[in-house]
Amino acid sequence: MEEKLKAFERLLNIMDELRAKCPWDKEQTNESLRTLTIEETYELTEAIYNKDIQGIKKELGDVLLHIVFYSKIGSETNDFDIKDVINSLCEKLIYRHPHIFGDVHVKDSGEVMQNWEQLKLKEKNGNKTVLEGIPNALPAMIKAYRIQDKVRGVGFDWDFKEQVWSKISEEINELSHEISKLDADKMEAEFGDVFFALINACRLYGINPENALQRTNEKFIKRFHYLETESKKDGKSLKDMNVQDMDVYWEKAKQFDKK
């Protein structure tokens, strides 16, 4: 523990030095750091997806730097400092884990999540709504997943996960109806409903939809790269090939995946 505290103290001291002496660091504000923080977060998620342990360590350091940076700026305006950030987090964790730090009993992680959402509703004198706190700027797929997960925490969910498939069928039928009328606005709305229902199915079956789609993206990229390289070896150009020609290489790429 002492080594960990020393490492954190070292980081804080370095941040003080940078803020005082480095021209770039001195110029930064919460607003200027915001987009950089988003970038660092995505770099961390990419390292996690790739199971790059060294990359995860590096990107966690970058994210931690931003937390310390924001806290340093907050201390300069006497709004808060790193101590306040950490203590606020500690108090929240203790409050939202009464099964650890109190006398509440839970049987599984599902009950933990239900308690978590209910305790959040009690904060701020009960004025907080269930879906408050989900950033509007979240990517739509992640946002949909978080919406569904949050309402599940207060009991708004299917009794049986298999029920979601009738909902998906219903949404696809409604989409097909709007497609037949070629109403772009209504088609967009119905496509959204289909996506939302499919994301709900992922959640119910314990699948992260972002990971699932990323997996398919990577698979498609790999197969298309095979199509490009192999057709080029045969002296063919994609712009001169038709879909049937390309499909021959695509099927080979699918077989190559299985090896």
Residue pairs with C-beta under 8 A, 6 or more apart in sequence:
11 64
11 65
11 68
12 68
12 82
15 65
15 68
15 69
15 72
16 72
18 25
19 25
19 26
19 72
19 76
20 26
25 69
28 69
28 73
29 73
30 70
30 73
33 66
33 69
33 70
36 66
37 63
37 66
40 59
40 62
40 63
40 66
41 63
43 59
43 62
44 56
44 59
44 60
44 62
44 63
46 55
47 55
47 56
47 58
47 59
48 56
49 211
49 214
67 82
67 85
68 82
71 80
71 81
71 82
71 84
71 85
72 81
72 82
74 80
74 81
74 84
74 85
75 81
75 82
94 101
95 119
96 115
96 116
96 119
96 120
97 112
98 104
98 115
98 119
99 105
99 106
99 112
99 115
104 115
106 112
106 115
113 149
113 152
113 153
114 153
114 154
114 155
116 153
117 130
117 150
117 153
117 154
118 153
118 154
120 128
120 133
121 128
121 129
121 130
121 154
130 150
130 151
130 153
130 154
131 147
131 150
131 151
134 143
134 146
134 147
134 150
135 143
138 146
139 210
140 195
141 195
141 199
141 209
141 210
141 213
142 210
144 195
144 196
144 199
144 200
144 209
145 199
145 202
145 203
145 208
145 209
145 210
148 199
148 200
148 203
149 203
151 157
152 203
158 164
158 204
161 201
161 204
161 205
164 197
164 200
164 201
164 204
165 201
167 197
167 200
168 194
168 197
168 198
168 201
171 190
171 193
171 194
171 196
171 197
172 194
174 190
174 193
175 187
175 190
175 191
175 193
175 194
177 190
178 186
178 187
178 189
178 190
179 187
198 209
199 209
202 208
202 209
202 212
203 209
219 257
222 253
222 257
223 250
223 253
223 254
223 257
224 253
226 249
226 252
226 253
226 256
227 238
227 246
227 249
227 250
227 253
228 238
230 249
230 252
230 253
231 237
231 238
231 241
231 245
231 246
231 249
236 245
238 246
